[in-house]
Amino acid sequence: MELVYSICVGLMVTCSVFLMLRGHTFAIVLGLTLMSYAVNLFLFASGGLRLNQPAILSDSTAYADPLPQALVLTAIVIGFAMTAFALILAIRARADLGNDHVDGTAFSGDVLGEKEAIAELRQHNEISAGTNNKTSKKPSDKKKSKNNKRFHKGAQS
């Protein structure tokens, strides 16, 4: 029983470390939560795994140790508060930055970052298309730009 228990705790720690090493804040919050569950199981196992043993209130000489149970209950409350706080920070960071990366930069595989980049590109193209239409209506601007090119060429030689 202890072997299966320790393998489960080790698997939970491994998965939580994998999630915490990712660059997304939500995965980090999930990794921290999974790590706190693994630590709770470890604390509970530190008191010894005894099956069908009464609580300390009975008259028997063999009883379950209440200290790890109290530590686990305290850790559950603290873990819940930490998870709620981390989720609020992650939601706020995503709202402010527009993505859920830890460093705030989006990379090419990020769907949200690509949507924002496409929206910015579309907005930039609409703005530049609007300015191109305004400049193409004035033929004198083209003459000025040709004169400016000649002036810059003459100044370089």
Secondary structure as the mmCIF struct_conf table of DSSP 4:
data_model
#
loop_
_struct_conf.conf_type_id
_struct_conf.id
_struct_conf.beg_label_comp_id
_struct_conf.beg_label_asym_id
_struct_conf.beg_label_seq_id
_struct_conf.end_label_comp_id
_struct_conf.end_label_asym_id
_struct_conf.end_label_seq_id
HELX_RH_AL_P HELX_RH_AL_P1 GLU A 2 MET A 20
TURN_TY1_P TURN_TY1_P1 LEU A 21 LEU A 21
BEND BEND1 ARG A 22 GLY A 23
STRN STRN1 HIS A 24 HIS A 24
HELX_RH_AL_P HELX_RH_AL_P2 THR A 25 SER A 46
TURN_TY1_P TURN_TY1_P2 GLY A 47 GLY A 47
BEND BEND2 LEU A 51 ASN A 52
TURN_TY1_P TURN_TY1_P3 ILE A 56 LEU A 57
BEND BEND3 SER A 58 ASP A 59
BEND BEND4 THR A 61 THR A 61
HELX_RH_AL_P HELX_RH_AL_P3 PRO A 66 LEU A 97
BEND BEND5 GLY A 98 ASN A 99
STRN STRN2 HIS A 101 HIS A 101
BEND BEND6 VAL A 102 GLY A 104
TURN_TY1_P TURN_TY1_P4 SER A 108 GLY A 109
HELX_RH_AL_P HELX_RH_AL_P4 VAL A 111 SER A 136
TURN_TY1_P TURN_TY1_P5 LYS A 137 LYS A 137
HELX_RH_AL_P HELX_RH_AL_P5 PRO A 139 GLN A 156
#
